[in-house]
């Protein structure tokens, strides 16, 4: 880890990177993780074959940015999310890691009529 500003520390990982929080896992080829002075994960910038797996579905993209303060992951680079039988693609996909809500900009995809609440195409 390398020291950052304000007591933060940065860790860069390459290869088969796996980061998890509670029941959410994120895998990618390269990640830059920023930890606060209390050693909690603040942000993660992941690139290369990004895949997110959680209890409510999966998502994949070329790049993802996790923000702990907002409890969100922003996916770019051909992002795709699958949840409750629906598949959504767009220019940008945002996932709320607490509620499971998905927001898609420039959406295309197939939405199942029995879709779980919280999905916003």
C-alpha positions as a LaTeX table, in Angstrom:
\begin{tabular}{lrrr}
\hline
Residue & $x$ (\AA) & $y$ (\AA) & $z$ (\AA) \\
\hline
Unk1 & 0.00 & 0.00 & 0.00 \\
Unk2 & 1.13 & 3.50 & $-0.72$ \\
Unk3 & 0.23 & 6.53 & 1.41 \\
Unk4 & $-2.24$ & 9.02 & $-0.01$ \\
Unk5 & $-3.56$ & 12.35 & 1.16 \\
Unk6 & $-5.46$ & 12.77 & 4.42 \\
Unk7 & $-4.37$ & 9.44 & 5.83 \\
Unk8 & $-5.69$ & 7.39 & 2.91 \\
Unk9 & $-3.79$ & 4.47 & 1.42 \\
Unk10 & $-3.88$ & 3.10 & $-2.11$ \\
Unk11 & $-3.43$ & $-0.52$ & $-3.18$ \\
Unk12 & $-3.00$ & $-1.51$ & $-6.84$ \\
Unk13 & $-3.69$ & $-5.14$ & $-7.79$ \\
Unk14 & $-3.22$ & $-6.86$ & $-11.14$ \\
Unk15 & $-4.07$ & $-10.31$ & $-12.41$ \\
Unk16 & $-7.17$ & $-12.17$ & $-11.31$ \\
Unk17 & $-8.39$ & $-9.56$ & $-8.83$ \\
Unk18 & $-11.34$ & $-10.30$ & $-6.55$ \\
Unk19 & $-12.86$ & $-7.75$ & $-4.18$ \\
Unk20 & $-15.89$ & $-8.47$ & $-2.03$ \\
Unk21 & $-18.13$ & $-6.66$ & 0.40 \\
Unk22 & $-20.78$ & $-8.52$ & 2.35 \\
Unk23 & $-22.53$ & $-10.68$ & $-0.28$ \\
Unk24 & $-21.29$ & $-8.74$ & $-3.32$ \\
Unk25 & $-18.19$ & $-9.83$ & $-5.24$ \\
Unk26 & $-16.32$ & $-8.00$ & $-7.98$ \\
Unk27 & $-13.67$ & $-9.55$ & $-10.21$ \\
Unk28 & $-11.46$ & $-7.83$ & $-12.77$ \\
Unk29 & $-7.97$ & $-7.79$ & $-14.28$ \\
Unk30 & $-6.67$ & $-4.64$ & $-12.54$ \\
Unk31 & $-7.93$ & $-2.66$ & $-9.56$ \\
Unk32 & $-6.83$ & 0.47 & $-7.72$ \\
Unk33 & $-8.32$ & 0.47 & $-4.22$ \\
Unk34 & $-8.37$ & 3.43 & $-1.87$ \\
Unk35 & $-8.70$ & 2.87 & 1.87 \\
Unk36 & $-9.53$ & 5.48 & 4.50 \\
Unk37 & $-7.43$ & 6.16 & 7.59 \\
Unk38 & $-9.64$ & 3.62 & 9.43 \\
Unk39 & $-8.72$ & 0.92 & 6.82 \\
Unk40 & $-12.20$ & 0.79 & 5.27 \\
Unk41 & $-12.52$ & 0.63 & 1.50 \\
Unk42 & $-13.53$ & 4.05 & 0.12 \\
Unk43 & $-13.25$ & 3.58 & $-3.64$ \\
Unk44 & $-12.26$ & 0.96 & $-6.17$ \\
Unk45 & $-11.47$ & 1.53 & $-9.85$ \\
Unk46 & $-11.51$ & $-1.77$ & $-11.74$ \\
Unk47 & $-10.68$ & $-2.41$ & $-15.39$ \\
Unk48 & $-10.63$ & $-5.42$ & $-17.66$ \\
Unk49 & $-13.29$ & $-8.15$ & $-17.69$ \\
Unk50 & $-15.21$ & $-6.65$ & $-14.79$ \\
Unk51 & $-17.86$ & $-8.95$ & $-13.34$ \\
Unk52 & $-20.09$ & $-8.26$ & $-10.35$ \\
Unk53 & $-22.07$ & $-11.00$ & $-8.63$ \\
Unk54 & $-24.65$ & $-10.35$ & $-5.94$ \\
Unk55 & $-27.78$ & $-11.92$ & $-4.52$ \\
Unk56 & $-30.01$ & $-9.94$ & $-6.90$ \\
Unk57 & $-28.11$ & $-10.55$ & $-10.15$ \\
Unk58 & $-24.93$ & $-10.07$ & $-12.13$ \\
Unk59 & $-23.31$ & $-7.29$ & $-14.13$ \\
Unk60 & $-20.31$ & $-7.02$ & $-16.42$ \\
Unk61 & $-18.39$ & $-4.25$ & $-18.16$ \\
Unk62 & $-14.94$ & $-3.15$ & $-19.26$ \\
Unk63 & $-14.66$ & $-0.73$ & $-16.31$ \\
Unk64 & $-16.27$ & $-0.19$ & $-12.91$ \\
Unk65 & $-15.95$ & 2.42 & $-10.16$ \\
Unk66 & $-17.14$ & 1.61 & $-6.65$ \\
Unk67 & $-17.93$ & 4.47 & $-4.25$ \\
Unk68 & $-18.51$ & 3.36 & $-0.65$ \\
Unk69 & $-19.92$ & 6.75 & 0.42 \\
Unk70 & $-22.69$ & 6.42 & $-2.19$ \\
Unk71 & $-22.98$ & 2.62 & $-1.93$ \\
Unk72 & $-22.82$ & 2.47 & $-5.71$ \\
Unk73 & $-20.95$ & 0.93 & $-8.61$ \\
Unk74 & $-20.82$ & 2.73 & $-11.97$ \\
Unk75 & $-20.18$ & 0.47 & $-14.96$ \\
Unk76 & $-18.92$ & 1.70 & $-18.34$ \\
Unk77 & $-17.53$ & 0.07 & $-21.46$ \\
Unk78 & $-20.40$ & $-2.04$ & $-22.84$ \\
Unk79 & $-22.04$ & $-2.57$ & $-19.46$ \\
Unk80 & $-24.65$ & $-5.29$ & $-19.08$ \\
Unk81 & $-26.78$ & $-6.21$ & $-16.06$ \\
Unk82 & $-29.00$ & $-9.25$ & $-15.52$ \\
Unk83 & $-31.57$ & $-9.39$ & $-12.76$ \\
Unk84 & $-34.80$ & $-11.34$ & $-12.17$ \\
Unk85 & $-34.91$ & $-12.69$ & $-15.74$ \\
Unk86 & $-34.21$ & $-9.31$ & $-17.35$ \\
Unk87 & $-31.09$ & $-8.25$ & $-19.25$ \\
Unk88 & $-30.22$ & $-4.56$ & $-19.64$ \\
Unk89 & $-27.44$ & $-2.90$ & $-21.59$ \\
Unk90 & $-26.61$ & 0.76 & $-21.97$ \\
Unk91 & $-23.91$ & 3.40 & $-22.07$ \\
Unk92 & $-23.67$ & 3.62 & $-18.27$ \\
Unk93 & $-25.16$ & 1.35 & $-15.61$ \\
Unk94 & $-25.29$ & 2.32 & $-11.95$ \\
Unk95 & $-25.93$ & $-0.25$ & $-9.24$ \\
Unk96 & $-26.96$ & 0.59 & $-5.69$ \\
Unk97 & $-25.19$ & $-2.14$ & $-3.69$ \\
Unk98 & $-27.59$ & $-1.78$ & $-0.75$ \\
Unk99 & $-30.99$ & $-1.75$ & $-2.47$ \\
Unk100 & $-30.06$ & $-3.60$ & $-5.69$ \\
Unk101 & $-31.60$ & $-0.77$ & $-7.73$ \\
Unk102 & $-30.23$ & $-0.46$ & $-11.28$ \\
Unk103 & $-30.20$ & 2.76 & $-13.30$ \\
Unk104 & $-29.31$ & 2.54 & $-17.00$ \\
Unk105 & $-28.43$ & 5.43 & $-19.32$ \\
Unk106 & $-29.04$ & 4.73 & $-23.02$ \\
Unk107 & $-30.86$ & 1.48 & $-22.20$ \\
Unk108 & $-31.59$ & $-1.44$ & $-24.48$ \\
Unk109 & $-32.60$ & $-4.92$ & $-23.43$ \\
Unk110 & $-35.32$ & $-7.31$ & $-22.48$ \\
Unk111 & $-37.39$ & $-6.64$ & $-19.38$ \\
Unk112 & $-39.35$ & $-9.52$ & $-17.89$ \\
Unk113 & $-42.95$ & $-8.50$ & $-17.00$ \\
Unk114 & $-42.46$ & $-10.17$ & $-13.60$ \\
Unk115 & $-39.47$ & $-7.95$ & $-12.97$ \\
Unk116 & $-38.41$ & $-7.46$ & $-9.37$ \\
Unk117 & $-39.01$ & $-4.00$ & $-7.90$ \\
Unk118 & $-36.12$ & $-1.59$ & $-8.02$ \\
Unk119 & $-35.07$ & $-1.99$ & $-11.64$ \\
Unk120 & $-35.26$ & 1.32 & $-13.50$ \\
Unk121 & $-34.50$ & 1.02 & $-17.22$ \\
\hline
\end{tabular}
